[in-house]
């Protein structure tokens, strides 16, 4: 029997932006698939929070780099609820390596990062597309990054993978309309332990303070401030497809005004 509530799959939703998005969609009337590859307890916690908000949930351990896992996630969702209305391709990975360190990235690093950050979203879109097309509607949001716009970020391979994801968003938006809308968001600095752990506490705090003293909005993102934009693309942007939206407090515009010193 087809569920009366809309259904969303959010990859990589045991923490961070994925978890915040799952909770927001649960609050807004969706049933949600909580996907994880390693963090089972965190996924269970997110599922419990979503259920407390009135949603039904399905926890799915799956690696989006594995096509069989992607197809299984879509199949299990259809078996449980009979519909897939939304897909958020949030799962991602990287290797923290300075861009000038050309020996720091090997072929395996590129292949691993691309498998999750680019091929994974493609495989997930392919897995859900027939169900969205059969229903006559569906929306996808790909989580890219300002790294893919400006060639910055944790490593060259990560930036390149996000740049490719941006291009793929445009390609598939054209190919899969009118039934499926596909857009991407490009967050900049997102507060959280993942980034802190990757670049170290001192660099994290310095960069956060610098951005919050120089970008036009004097703010950096949290997962909770990113999630509403994802919801906008899923629900309200009914005439929007193939668009790429930067969420970085205006940092891409360059420093604004008289910045405060990030050093206290």
N, C-alpha and C positions, 0 to 999 in steps of 0.2 A: 504494500500500500504506500502511495506517495505521501511523504510528510507534508503537513500544512505549513510548517516553518521553512524558511529558506535554509539552504545548506552551503557551508563554506569549508573548503580545505585550505588549511594554512600550513605550509611546510616550515619545518624548523620552528615549531611553536611552543617549545618547552621553556623558552626564556626570551628575554629581550623584546624586540619589536614584534616577533611572532606571537609571544605570549600576550602582550598588551593588545594586539589586534584580535586575538581569539576572545579575550574577555570583553572587548568593546562590541564585537559582533554578537556575542552571546547576549549582551545587554540590549542590543538592537533587534533581537528576534530571530537570530540564526541558530541552527544546530551546527556544531563545529567538529571538524576532524583535527585532533591534536597530533601532529607528526613529530617524531623524535628519532634520533639514531643511536644515542647513548644515554641521555639524561632521563631515565624512566621515572624517577621519583619526582623530578621537577615537572615532567609531563603530567603525572598523576595530580600534582598540586594545581596545575593550570586547569586540568579537567574538572577538578572539584570546584574551583572558583567559578568556572563557566556554568556548571550545573546549579550552583547557588544563585546564579543570575537567571535561571529559568531555562537554560539550554539543555538539550541532549548532546552527549559527546561520544566520540569514538576515538580511542587512542590507537595510533598506528605506528609501530616501529618499522621504519623504512628508510632506505638510503636513496635519495633522489638520483644519485649517479647510476643506479641500477634500474634499467628500464622495466624489468619484471616487477620490482617493488613499486614503481610508479603506477603501472597498470593494476597491480593488486590493490593499491590505495584507492584508486577510482572504482574498482569493482566492489570492494567492501563498502564504500560509501553508497553506491547504488543499491547494494543488497540491503543495507540498513534503512535507507530513507527514500530510495527511488528517484533521487534528483541530485544534481550538482549545479548550484547557481553561481558560485564564486570560487575562484582560486587565487590564493596569494602565494606567489613564489618567493618565499623569504629565506629558505635554507641557503647557507653560504659558508665558505671556508676561505682561509688565506694562510700565508706564511709570512711572518714579519721579517722583512729583509730590506735594507736600504737600497734605493733604486740604483745607486752607483756601484753596488756590490754585484757585479755581473757573475761572479763565481758562486754567489749565494743561492741562485736558482738553477735547478737542473730540469731536464726534460720531464722527469716524474712529477716535479712540483707543478709545472704548467698543466700537465695532463690531469692531475688530481684536482687542481683549482678549477680548471675548465669543466671537468666532469660534473662538479657540484654546482658551480655558479652559472654555467651556460647550458650545458647539455641537460642537466637536471630540469631546469624550467622548460626546455623544449619538450622533454619526455613527459612532463606533467601536463603541459598543454595538449600534447597529442593524446594523452590518456583520457582527458576529460572532454575534449572537443566533440566527439560523437554524441555524448549525452547532452551537452549544451545545445548543439545543433538540432538534435531531435526535439528539444524543448522550445527551440526558436529564440533562445536568449541565454546569455552568460557573460560574466565579466572576469577579467584577469588583471591582477596588478603584479608586476614584476618589481622586486626591490633591487634596484641598481645602486649607484653611489656617485657622489661627485668625483670619486676616483676615476670613473669611466668617462667623465666629461673633461676633466683637467689633467689626467695622467698623473695623479698623485696617489697617496694612500699607502697601505701596508707593504705592498711590493708591486713590481712591474706586472707580474702575472695576474694579480688581483685587479689592477687597474684595467688591464687589457680584457679580462673576462667580463668586467662590468661594461666596458665600452662595447663589446660584442653583444651583451645582453640588451643594451639600448638599441643597437641596430636591429637585432632580432625582434624586439618589441614592435618596431615600425613595420618590418617585413610581414609579421604574422597578423598585425592589425589590418593590414591591407588584404591579406589572403583570406582571413577568417570572418570578415564582415560579410553580411550585416548582422549575423546571429551573435557573434562574439566580439565584445570590445576588449582591447588589450592596451594598457597604459603602463608606464613605469614611473617610479619616484626615485629621486637621487638624494638621499640624505647625506649630510656632511658628518661632522663630529656628533656621535650619539653617546651620551653619558651611559656608563655601565661598566661592569667588572670585566667583560670580554675585552674591551679596548684597553682598560687599565692594565690588565694582565699582559696584554701584548706589547705595549710600549713602555711599561713600567710606571710606577706611581708618580715619580717626579716629573717625567715628560708629560704624562696625562694631565696633571694639575697645572703645569705651565701652559700647555696648549689650550686647555679649557679656559683658563684665565685670560690668555691672549685673545682668543676668539670672542669672548664675552666683553672684552674691552675695545675691540676694533670693528666687529661687523655691525652693519647698520641697525640691527634689532637688539644688539647687545645680549644675545641669548645663544645657547647651544641646545640641541634637541635632547629629549628623553624618549624612550619607547612610547610613553603615553602621549607625547605631543606629535609623534609620527602617525600613530594609529588612525586618528580622525581623517587624515588626508587619504589614507587607504580606503576608509569607509566612503569618502566622497566619490572616489573613482568607481567604487562598486555600485553605489546607489544613485547618486545625484547627477553624475556626469554622463547623462544619457546620449548626448551628442558628441562625446569626446572619445576618440580612439587614436592610438599611435602617438600619444603625447608623452613628453618627458618633463617631469616637474622637479626642480631643484629645491630641496628643503635644507637650507644651511644658514638661516638667519640673515641672508643677504651677503654672505662672505664672498660669493663669486663676483660681487660688484666691486670688491676692493675695500680697503679701510675707509671708515666714515668718521667725519668729525674730528674731535680731539681725543684720541684714545687714552685711556687710563693705563698706567703701567701694570702689566700682569704680575710684576714682582712686588710682594708686600714686604 
